[in-house]
Amino acid sequence: MGIKRHFLLFIVSSLFLNACSFKRIRFIPATAEPVESKFETYSELIFIEVEVNGVGGTFLFDNGFTESGINASFAKRAHVTFKGKTSTRDANNRSASTPTAVVDLVEIEGQKFVNAGFYRIDTDRFFPCKKIDGVIGASIINMANWKINFEAKNMWISSKTFEGKGIPLDISFSNNNSSFTTISVLGQPYSCKIDLGNANTVKLDPKYAEKSLEGIVAEKRIGIMSLSAHGLGNVDSTYQIKELLEIQHRGKTLPVKEKVLFRGKLKYQGYLGINYFKPYDLIINSTEKRYWLSKRTKIPNPKSDSSYGVVLYPLEDKWKVIQLNSKDSLIKGIKLMDEVSIVDSIPMGQFKGICEYKEFLRAKMKNKEVLKLTLKDGNHAYTIPLHQIESQKLTIRKTD
């Protein structure tokens, strides 16, 4: 399911894998550097072509995933044997026992990574609408340097650092390969994990905000906001700040203002997702622990704030309301986990799954058509135009 900001489900594809690093990986640079690799985007994220033991596949580029991962069918084709197991924890803080393997050779345009640690993952679980083979995670990404052009959709990879341009963003690596930096928003500092497998821009935990959020204008959303390797997350509240906010690093204001999302009970103080970096030409100099942000000449247009105010998702063969804006007067009376039986005049059972429903909804949003929902009881029907939901002046408490 695609990742959207306006009441489509926020999917968190990357995993927080708390197992120890394999610590055996080696990087063998190509003869001629840097090498260039094209990439494609889907649901805002980067996908690259990778060879594993000589077998080509499509992989998510995700430094939020502490090692790397492949699904069972691709592992079989690439002659990867899972010989171990370890305990892992996903983005929704759920633990599971996960099979592990050490891959002889991972190759990206001639850049070779030997003895890389991999987990067996179910890629269909968190990318049900796109066929991918695995994830290139932080243990590989952190060994090389990367120069990413989002507009041209290409990247250069090198064992040597790239010449820094723009504003430097100093980073540190944790013992599980995660990348962190510190930013300030509304005068409050946050230690943020950099997660290129997450489509958010800036996501922060309000419990670290102290008094900086008093009276801020925000849109409150409730429901299930994420889907990760071990399933849907828990019901939670988020606050989307409506105005664009300045982001600062080491006393310097970055040139692009951003919309900021506040959500409680995060594992870290905050996260920087891939959409935070898209207004820039991005350099990841892993060997000097520094990102470089150079503002693009043409910045992508911001996403529309229009929405239907409600998200549906199939759970155990029933289509349930999993996310909504509780203050939206147009959907007053709809509650979380209400079952929807009909959308427009189509029984929900006619949709083959979330992918087909996504295409249906995308077409309606493009044409700015109304959405008609009928709840299971048959007595409540709603006609909802595509609209902007009114924001409120809030004091976001630490307990929210």
N, C-alpha and C positions, 0 to 999 in steps of 0.2 A: 504494500500500500504506500502511496506517495506521501512525502512529507510536505505539509503545507503549514503556513502560519495561521490561516484563517479557518479554524475549526475543522480541518481535516486532521486526522490523528498524527501527533508528533511521534514519529518512529525513531527510536534510538537504536541504530544498527550495531554500534560498537559495543564491545563487552569490556567490563572491568574484570580482568582475570587476575585473581589474587595469588595464583600459584607462583612458585619461584621461577625465575628465568632459567632457561636451559643452559645459557652461558657457554655454548660451544660454537656459536656461529662465527664464520669468517667471511670477510668481504674481499673478493678478488676483482680489482678494477679492470675495466676494458682497456685494451691497448691504446685506443684513441678516446680521449675524454674532452668535454662531457659528451654523453650520448643523449639523443633526443627520443622521446617517446610520446606518441599521441595518446590522448585519453578521451573518453566519452563521459557525459554526465547523465545521471538519472536521479530524479527526486533530489536534485541539487548536489549530489555526491559524485566523487571521482571514481571511475572504473578504468583499470589499465589491463593490458594484455601481458601475461606472465607465462613463462615456461617452468614447469616443475618436472624435474627429471626428463626434460625434453618434450613434455606434453603441454601444449598451449591451452590456456584458459583465461577467463575473465575474472578479475579480482577487484574487490573494493579496496581503495587506498585509505587506510584508517589507522592513524596513530593512537586512537583511543582504545584499540585492541592491543593488549600488551605483547602478545606474540603474534602468530599468524594462524590461519585456519583454512581447512578445506573440507568439502563435503565428502560423504562416503563414496559416491559414484566416481567422482573425479580422482579420489585417492586410489581407487582400484585401477583406473586407466593409467595413472602415473606411477603405479607400483610402489605406493606408499603404504607401509604396514604400521598399524598402531600397536605398540608394544607396552605402553604404560598407561597410567591413569593419574589424574590429579583433580583436586577440588578447585572449581572455578566459581566466580561470582559475576553475574551479569549486571547490566546497567540498572536493573530494578532491584539490585541487592539480593538476588536469589541465588543460592548455591546449588551446584550439581557436580557429580563426578563425571569427568570428561576424558575420553581417550586421547593419548598423546603419541606423537611420532617425531623422529628427527629426519628431515628431508635432506637427501644427498646434495641436490643442486636446485637452486632457484635462480632463474635468469631473467633479467629485464633489459632488453636491447644490448646484450653483451656484458652487462654488469652482473657478476656472479656472487651469489651468497651461498656458502657451503655449510652444511650441518645446521640448518635453521630449524628451530622448534615450531611445531604445528599442533593445533588442536583439531579434533574432528568436530565439525559443527553442522547444523542443519540450516543451510542457507535459505531454504524455502520458508523457514519459520519467520524470518524477519525481512525477506524480500520475496513475498509470494507472487509478485507481478513481474519479476525480472529474473531471468535465468542467469545465475552467476555460479562460479566454481569455488570461490573462497575469499579470503581477506589477506591482504598484505599488511601486517601490523607493525607496531612500534619497534620491535627488536630488529627488523630489517630497515625500516625508515630511519631510525636513529643512527645507523652505521654509515649512511651516505648523506650527501648534500643535494638539495633539490631546488630547482628554479621553475616556478609554475606560472604560466600565462593562462589565466582563466578565459580570456577572450578568444585566443587562438586554439585553446584546448590542447596545449602541448606542455611538456615538462622536460627539463634537462637534468641529468643525474651525473654526479661526479664524486670521486673520492677527495677532490680538492674543494676548498670553499669558493663560493662565487663572490664576485665583487659586490659589497653591500651598497645598496641604493635606497634612499628614503630614510625612514625612521627605524632605528634598531629596537627590537623587542627581546630583552634578555630572558633566557629560559633556564630551567634546571630539569634534570631527569631524576625521577624517583627510582627506588630499587626494583620496581616492576616495569621500568621503561617508560612510564608516563611522563609527558612534558608539562611543565608548569610555568606560568608567568604571573606577575602581579599587576593588576590594573586598578585604577580608582574611578568610581562613579559617584557623582554628587558628593565628592570629597571623602568618600569611604573606600579604603583599600580592600581588595579581594584577591586571594590566592586562587588562580583559576587553572584548571586542567585544559589543555588544548586538545580538542577532540575533532579531528577532521572527518570522522565518520558520523557526525551529528550535524543536522541541517540548521540548528539554531544559530543565532548570531551571538548574543551575550545572555547567559542564563545564570542568575545569582540566587543565593539563599538569603531570604530577608532577615534571618536571625543575626546576621553579621552587619546589618544596615544601621544599627543603633537608631538615631533619630533622623537620618537623612531622608527617609521616605514619608515623613509626616505630611499629610495633605497633598501627596502626589496624585495626579490624575491617572487612573489606570482602568483597564477592563478586566474584571474578575471572571475566570473560567473554572468550572469544576468538572471532574471526571477522570478518566484514564487517559493519561497524556503520552504514554510510551509503550512500545512493543520492542522486546529484545529477545535474546537467544532462548530464554526459558519461558517466554510467554508475555502476556499483558501485565502492565504495572498495576499499582494500586490506585484507588480513587484519591485525588489530591486537588489542591487549589493552585492556580497560577494567576499572576497579575502581569498583564502586558501594559507596560508604560506607553502612553500614547505619543508623547513628544519624543523627538530624537534627542539623545543625551550625549554629552561629550565624554570621551574615554581618554584617560590619562595613563601614562606609564613613565615612571621615574621623573615626575614633574613636568613632562611634556605632553601637550594635548595632541592626540592623533587627528589627522586632517578630516576624517569622516565620522560624523555623528551616527549613532545607532539606536534602534529600538531595543529596549532591554526587557527581558522576561524575568520575573521573580517567582521562584518556586521553592517551597519548603522541603526539608528533609533530604537535601542533596548530600551526596557522599563527600563532596568538597565544597569550599566556599563559593565556587562558581565554575563555569565552563565557557570556553570560547569555541563555538562551532564553525563549520566551514564557511557559512554565509557572512561571518564577521570578516573574513579575509578576502572575500570576492571583490570588494571595491579596490583592491590593491594588486599590483604585481608582487608575487610572494616569493621570497627566498628563504629556504630552510637550511641554514648552515649548521648542521648537527655537530660537526667537529669543533666549532667554536661556541656552541650553545647559544645561538642567536638567530632570530627571525628578522628579516628586513621587509618593511612594508613601504612600497612606493605607490602612491595614489595613481590609479589609472586615469588616462585622459577622458575616457568615456565610462562613467560609472553606471552599472545596471539600474534600471528604473525600480523603485521600491515596489514590493508586492501590494496589490490592492487589499484594503482592510475590509472589503465587503465579504459577507458570509451569510449562511442560513442560520447560524447560531446553534447548530446541533450536529452531532456526529453519530453515525450508525456503524455497527460492526457485528458480524455474525459470531455468536457464541453458542456452541452446542446446538447448531441448526436453528437458532432463533436470532433474529435481527434485533439487537438491543441498542438503546441510546447510551453511549458510553462517555459522551462529553457534551456539555452545553454551557451557555451563559445564563446563569440563574436569574439575572436581572433583565433579561430580554423580554419585553412585554409581548412580543409577537409569538413567543412559544410558552407563555405562561400556562402552567398546568402540566407541562411535560416534565417528567422526573427521570433521574438517572436510572438506568436498567429497565425503563419501560420498554415493552416489546412493540415493534412496529410491524403491522401486517401488510400494509399497502403503501407504495410510494407512487404518486400520481394515480394511475389506474392499474399499476402493475403489482400483482402479489409478490411479496418479497421472496417467496420460494422459487420464483422464476429466474432470479439472478443465480448464476452458476457459482458465484463467490465474490469476494471483495474486489477482485480486479475488474470484473464486469460492472459492478456497481460504481466503481471509481470512474470508468469511462462514461457511464450514464450521467453521473454527477458533474463531471468535467464539462460535458457538452451543455448541460443546463446552465452552468455558471458562465460559460463563454457567451451564451445567448441571452444571459440575464433573465432567465425564465423563473417563474415561481416554482416552489417545491411544495407538493401536497403530501402530507403524511397522515395516515390513519393508524391509530393505535390498535392493539390486539383486541381490546374490548369492543371495538366497533362503534363506540358512542362518542369518541373524540377524534375529530379531524382538524388538521391545521393547514392553512394556506400561507406559505412563508415566502415573501419576496427576498431576493438577494439584497442585503442592506448593510449599512454600517451600524454597529451596535453602540449605543451611547455609553461613554465612559463615565466613571464616577470619581469624585474626590474622596480618596481613601487615606486612612492611616493604617499601614500594613504593620501589624504587630508581630513580634518575634515568635509568637505561638501560632500564627497563621500558617 
